[in-house]
Amino acid sequence: MVKNLVQEFKAFALKGNMIDLAVGVVIGAAFGKVITSIVENVITPLISLLTPNLDFKDYKLAGGKIKIGLLANDIISFFFISLAVFIVVVKIMGALMKKAAPPPASSGPVTKECPLCLSTIPIKAVKCGHCTADLPTTA
């Protein structure tokens, strides 16, 4: 029973759309932090320079300084989060899923040559689409 539950959970968790959703949430949260940093550390101090006596709640903006270092830190964090997600999801999970997937069945030829006009035609064709000749049936 527990083994069956583990197999069901594995099938659920490793679905492509579940992994895509998880990646989207993680990358979205990291990107949201970068946008928040841009607003708090660059745009808001620029507004305070244009309006020196403006006060947002308890945070005094008069003479606010642009904090490029904090913004750079958040951008670097976003880069490393994206890199980690790429390595874990694309490389490791991709390798595991390829290893677990059965090899594709080898298929036979899907086309053949017309013996009269030498055009490429589907293997199941009984009449050539190019020269309209009746083709001999093959067993």
C-alpha positions in Angstrom: 0.0 0.0 0.0 2.8 2.4 0.9 4.7 1.5 -2.2 1.6 2.2 -4.4 1.2 5.5 -2.7 4.8 6.4 -3.3 4.5 5.5 -7.0 1.3 7.6 -7.3 3.0 10.6 -5.7 6.1 10.1 -8.0 3.8 10.1 -11.1 2.0 13.2 -9.8 5.1 15.2 -8.8 7.1 14.4 -12.0 4.3 15.4 -14.4 5.6 18.0 -16.8 3.0 20.6 -16.0 3.7 20.3 -12.2 7.4 20.8 -12.7 6.7 23.8 -15.0 4.4 25.3 -12.4 7.0 24.8 -9.6 9.6 26.5 -11.8 7.3 29.3 -12.6 6.6 30.0 -8.9 10.2 30.0 -7.9 11.4 32.2 -10.8 8.4 34.4 -10.4 9.2 35.0 -6.7 12.8 35.7 -7.5 11.8 38.1 -10.2 9.3 39.8 -7.9 12.1 40.5 -5.5 14.2 42.1 -8.3 11.2 44.4 -9.2 10.6 45.3 -5.6 14.3 46.1 -5.2 14.2 48.4 -8.3 11.2 50.2 -6.9 12.5 50.5 -3.3 16.2 51.2 -4.0 16.1 53.2 -7.3 12.7 54.6 -8.2 11.5 55.7 -4.8 14.8 57.6 -4.0 14.6 59.3 -7.4 11.1 60.4 -6.5 12.4 61.7 -3.2 14.9 63.8 -5.0 12.2 65.4 -7.1 9.9 66.0 -4.2 12.1 66.7 -1.2 9.4 67.0 1.5 7.3 64.0 0.5 6.8 61.4 3.2 5.6 57.9 2.5 4.1 56.5 5.7 7.0 56.3 8.3 9.7 56.1 5.7 11.2 59.6 5.1 12.3 60.0 1.5 13.8 63.5 1.8 17.4 63.2 0.6 17.0 59.4 0.0 20.0 57.7 -1.6 19.9 55.4 -4.6 21.0 52.0 -3.4 22.6 50.4 -6.4 24.4 47.8 -4.3 21.1 46.3 -2.9 19.7 46.2 -6.4 22.8 44.5 -7.7 22.6 42.0 -4.9 19.0 41.1 -5.8 19.9 40.8 -9.5 22.8 38.5 -8.6 20.5 36.4 -6.3 18.0 36.1 -9.2 20.8 34.9 -11.5 21.9 32.2 -9.0 18.3 31.1 -8.3 17.7 30.8 -12.0 20.9 28.9 -12.5 20.1 26.5 -9.7 16.6 25.9 -11.1 18.0 25.3 -14.5 20.6 22.8 -13.2 18.1 20.9 -11.1 15.1 20.9 -13.4 16.6 20.8 -16.9 19.8 18.9 -16.4 19.2 16.6 -13.4 15.5 16.0 -13.8 15.8 15.7 -17.6 18.6 13.1 -17.3 16.5 11.1 -14.7 13.4 11.3 -16.9 15.3 10.2 -20.0 16.8 7.3 -18.0 13.4 6.2 -16.7 11.6 6.5 -20.1 11.5 3.5 -22.3 13.5 3.7 -25.5 11.5 4.6 -28.5 10.3 1.7 -30.6 12.3 1.5 -33.9 9.9 2.1 -36.7 10.4 0.7 -40.2 10.6 2.8 -43.3 7.7 5.1 -43.9 8.4 5.9 -47.6 9.4 4.0 -50.7 10.4 4.9 -54.3 8.0 4.5 -57.2 9.6 2.0 -59.6 8.5 4.0 -62.7 9.2 7.6 -61.8 11.5 7.2 -58.8 9.6 9.7 -56.7 9.3 9.2 -53.0 5.9 8.0 -51.9 4.3 6.6 -48.7 5.0 3.0 -48.0 1.3 2.1 -48.0 0.5 3.7 -51.3 -1.0 1.6 -54.0 -0.9 4.3 -56.7 1.9 6.8 -57.3 0.9 10.4 -56.6 3.3 11.7 -59.2 3.0 9.5 -62.2 -0.4 7.9 -61.2 0.9 4.4 -62.0 -0.6 1.4 -60.2 2.0 0.0 -57.9 2.5 -3.7 -57.3 1.4 -4.7 -53.8 4.1 -6.0 -51.5 3.5 -8.5 -48.7 
